[in-house]
Amino acid sequence: MKKVMLFLVFGALLSCKQSFVEADLQHLNGYWEIEKVILPDGDKKEYKVNETIDFFKIENKKGFRKKVMPQIDGTYLTNNIQETVKVDLIDGTASIHYNTPYAHWKEEIIELSKDKLVIKNQQDLEYHYKRPVKFSIK
């Protein structure tokens, strides 16, 4: 009986993972501000203020990510540096493949909605993002 119960609990935990379809990728587009990073040992690093924000532009599972800097007037300062991005969808899982002239790496999308993004890299660092709130002193 204990084995059956353990199996059911384990199965329920596995089924809690978000399953992705191509339509979900529309939520990746736009600006994302890091909230926290969860380290492999469970420790958390909170981010209260961010000097840079990530901007994604994805169409047909391909696009780019670039870092932008929010300005006091509510705009973003940008440059021409960006990472080429390709998103793979396999059996309900989604991963982002990044490519620059200097490096290639992959991150798994754990959660994605209109207002929340969680990705995990190959070092088991879990990045939690939220949509930034524009600020202005105009």
ChimeraX attribute file (.defattr): number of C-alpha atoms within 10 A of each C-alpha:
attribute: neighborCount
match mode: 1-to-1
recipient: residues
	/A:1	6
	/A:2	7
	/A:3	8
	/A:4	9
	/A:5	10
	/A:6	11
	/A:7	12
	/A:8	12
	/A:9	12
	/A:10	11
	/A:11	11
	/A:12	11
	/A:13	10
	/A:14	10
	/A:15	10
	/A:16	8
	/A:17	12
	/A:18	14
	/A:19	17
	/A:20	18
	/A:21	13
	/A:22	13
	/A:23	7
	/A:24	13
	/A:25	19
	/A:26	16
	/A:27	15
	/A:28	19
	/A:29	17
	/A:30	15
	/A:31	19
	/A:32	23
	/A:33	21
	/A:34	21
	/A:35	20
	/A:36	17
	/A:37	20
	/A:38	16
	/A:39	15
	/A:40	11
	/A:41	8
	/A:42	10
	/A:43	9
	/A:44	14
	/A:45	12
	/A:46	12
	/A:47	12
	/A:48	8
	/A:49	9
	/A:50	12
	/A:51	10
	/A:52	18
	/A:53	19
	/A:54	18
	/A:55	18
	/A:56	19
	/A:57	17
	/A:58	19
	/A:59	12
	/A:60	10
	/A:61	15
	/A:62	14
	/A:63	17
	/A:64	18
	/A:65	19
	/A:66	18
	/A:67	21
	/A:68	20
	/A:69	15
	/A:70	19
	/A:71	14
	/A:72	12
	/A:73	11
	/A:74	13
	/A:75	13
	/A:76	14
	/A:77	11
	/A:78	14
	/A:79	9
	/A:80	6
	/A:81	12
	/A:82	18
	/A:83	18
	/A:84	18
	/A:85	22
	/A:86	18
	/A:87	22
	/A:88	16
	/A:89	15
	/A:90	11
	/A:91	9
	/A:92	12
	/A:93	15
	/A:94	24
	/A:95	18
	/A:96	20
	/A:97	17
	/A:98	19
	/A:99	16
	/A:100	12
	/A:101	7
	/A:102	5
	/A:103	8
	/A:104	12
	/A:105	12
	/A:106	17
	/A:107	21
	/A:108	19
	/A:109	22
	/A:110	19
	/A:111	17
	/A:112	20
	/A:113	13
	/A:114	14
	/A:115	12
	/A:116	16
	/A:117	21
	/A:118	20
	/A:119	21
	/A:120	21
	/A:121	15
	/A:122	10
	/A:123	9
	/A:124	14
	/A:125	17
	/A:126	22
	/A:127	21
	/A:128	21
	/A:129	22
	/A:130	17
	/A:131	17
	/A:132	17
	/A:133	10
	/A:134	12
	/A:135	12
	/A:136	11
	/A:137	6
	/A:138	6
